[in-house]
Amino acid sequence: MTDLFTAAYAEVQAAAPYIQQALASPFAQQVSLQRFGGAAAPFRALIGQVEDQSTDAPGVVEPGISSRSVTVVLPPDAPVADVGFIVTLADGQVLVPVAVALNPAGLDLLWVVRMAALVERTRVSLLTFTLAGQGMTQDRHGNPIPVPGVPLPVSARLVATADPKLRDEVGADSAEVVLVGRWGTLTAPQARPPGVSWGSTSPLTLDGQPGVLSIALAYPDSDLAQEAQFGARFLARWRAT
């Protein structure tokens, strides 16, 4: 039995040169792969046909992703074992993974990744929170006063929701808008910024109306991969001023 497995392994390994040839062929294209927080690197990739409403792709209600997915084949040295990256095609289209990358049989011959086009559907807003200053200083009369707060600008994608359950969870009244947010942008998602906690506030203008956004609750994804790829999710209240 051991000899049988050894022979089968050798047969599969013999396919490695053909995989390399396919990735070097005109059927493949040069792409740019970037892990969040890292530099982009060039790789050759085989891009499959677009499949509409694939069962592996998220639905159209998911934030910022197309429901049309493709299969992408990448070389074994591509850093795609974990989510948290984007692939930019030669025509500028950006793809994001919608499923964990597969290393067939664990043989490190290639990566097979299910991906979908990135489509920014959500509004990206620049929020500015004020972090508490550290220590004490003196006013012009020599009296001790706290060090002034430090502004912290951070991007977030915000979508209004009328879900009564979410409104109840954050205690919103009729004059407040409840927002579902994700930290960062689709190409640079973030975890909750250090120093920003539930109750932190930021000025925010919506449709020309000045107001104040207040962070209300964490709203974590059930799938940690979703959070790693698209940023930590939260709930907030907004009130006009």
N, C-alpha and C positions, 0 to 999 in steps of 0.2 A: 504493500500500500504506500509506503514511504517513497519507493521508486516511482510510483505512479504520480504522486504529488510533485515530486522533483521534476519529472519530465513535463508535467503540465505547467509548472512554474517557468521552466526554461522556454517552453513554447510561447507563453505570454510575454516574457522578457524579450523574445525575438521580435516582438511587434514594436519595440521602442524606436528603432530607426525609422519605421514607417510613420509613426506619430510625429517625430521630429521633421520628417520630410513634408508632411501635411501642413504643419505649422509654418514651415518655410516657403510653402507653395503660394502661388497667386490666389488660391482660394482663401487664404488667411489674410488678415490685415493687421497693421500696426495699431496698437491701442496704448493708451496711457492709463496706468493703474495707480491709484493713490489711496493709501490708508489714511484715515483721519489723523491729523497731527503730523503726518510724514510728508516726504517729498514724492512727487509723481515719478514713476519709472516706466520705460517702454517695454512692451511685451508683444509677441505675436499671438493672435487669437483667431479661432474659427467661430464665426457667428452664424447661428442657425436661422431658420425662417421664423418670422414673427407668428406667434400663435394667439389668436384672439380668444379672450376669456379662458385662458389656460387654468386648469384646476390648481396649479402650483402658484399662480400669481395672485396677489391680493386683489380684492374687489375694488371697484372704482371709488368706494367710500373711504378707502385707506388714504392717509395723508400723503399727497405728493407723488403717487406712483401710478403708472398706467396699468390697466388690467391686461394689457397685451405683453406677453413675455417671450423671451428667446432663450435658447440654450447656448452657452458660451464655453468653448473649450480653451483652456489656458495651459501653458507648460507647467511642469511640476515645481519649478522654483518660484512661481507666482505666489505672493503672500496672501492667500485667500482662505486659509484654513478656518479663520474666524471672521464673522461679519464685522463691518466697520470700514468699508472701502467703497470707492466708486470706480467705474471704468468709463473712460471717455473715448469714443470712437473717432475715426479719422475725420468724419463730417461734423464733429463737435457734439454729437448726441451723448448724453450721460446716462449710464445704466447703473442700477443698484441691485444688489442681490435680494431675492425674495425667498430663498431657501438656502440651507447650509450647503456649502460646496462639497462635492463628492470626489473622493480619491478612490477610483474603482479598485476593489480588492485590496486596498492599502498598498499597492505596488509602486506608488510614486512615479507613475508614467505620465499622468496628466491630471488636470482638475476639470471637473464638469460643474458649471455653475448656472443655476436658473436665475435669470435677471430680467428686469423690466425697466422701461424708460422712465427717467425722472421727469416728472411734470409738476412744476410748482403751482399748486392749487391754493395754497394758504398765504395769507398776508404776513410778510416779515416786518416786524416793528422793532425799532431800537428803543429799548427801555433803559431808564437810568435810575438805579437804586442808590441810596445813600447809606454807606457803611459807617458804623459807629467809629469815631476817632479813638485812638489809643492814648491813654494818659491824660494829663492836665497841662494847661498853659495859663497865661495871664492875659487879662484884658488891659486896656490902655491905662487903667487906674491901678494896675498891679494886683487885682483880685484874681484868685484862681478860678478858671473856667475849664470845662472839658474841651479837648482838642476837637475842632470842627470835623464833621463827617466827611468821608471821602466818596465822591461820585463813582459809581461802577456802571458803565454802559454795557449792555448785553443784548444780543439779538434774540428774538423769539418769534415763532409762528403762532398766530392766534386765530381761532375760529369761534364765532359766537354760537351758543347752543341754547335752545329753548326747552331742553329735556327737563321735565318737572322734578325728576329724581335728583339730577345734578344741582338744580336750583335749591332744592331742599337741603342737600348735603352741605352746601356752602352758606346757607342762611341768607340767600339773596332776597331783597325786597323788590317791589314792583318798579322801583326807580333804577335798579341795577341790571347791568348786562352781565351774564355769566359767559366766560371765555374758557375754551379748552386750549391749552398752549403746549408747545414743545420748545425746549431751549435750543438756541442755535438755528442755523439754516440747514437745508437739506444736504449741502455739501460740506458743512462743518457743524454737525450736531453736537450738543453738549449735555453733560449732566447738570444738575442744579448748581448754579454758581456758588462758590464758597461765600458765606456771609449773607446770602439771600435766604430768608426763612419765611415761614408762613406768617403773614401779616406785614411783610415788607411791601412798600408802596413805590410807585413810579408814575410820573406824569405820562399821559398817553392821550393823543388826539385821535378820535375816530370820526371819519367822515366830516372833518372840519370842526368837530365839537370837542373843546378841551375837557379833560377829565382826569381821573386818578384811577390807576389799576392797583388792586390789592391782591397779593398772592393769598389764596385761600387754603388749598389742600394739595397734597401729592395725589397723583392719579396714575399710578404705575401700570405699565402694560403687564399682562399675564405672561407674555413671551419676552424674556430678557433680550433675545436677539433683536426683537423689534425696537426695544429701547436703545440698544447699542447702535443700531443703524440709523435711527431717526431722531434720537434725542429723548431726554427724560420728559415725561408728560406731567402737566399740572393743571389745576383749576384756579381761576382768578375771577374776581368781581371788578367791574368797571362802573364808575358813577361820574356823570357829568358835573362839572364845576361851574 
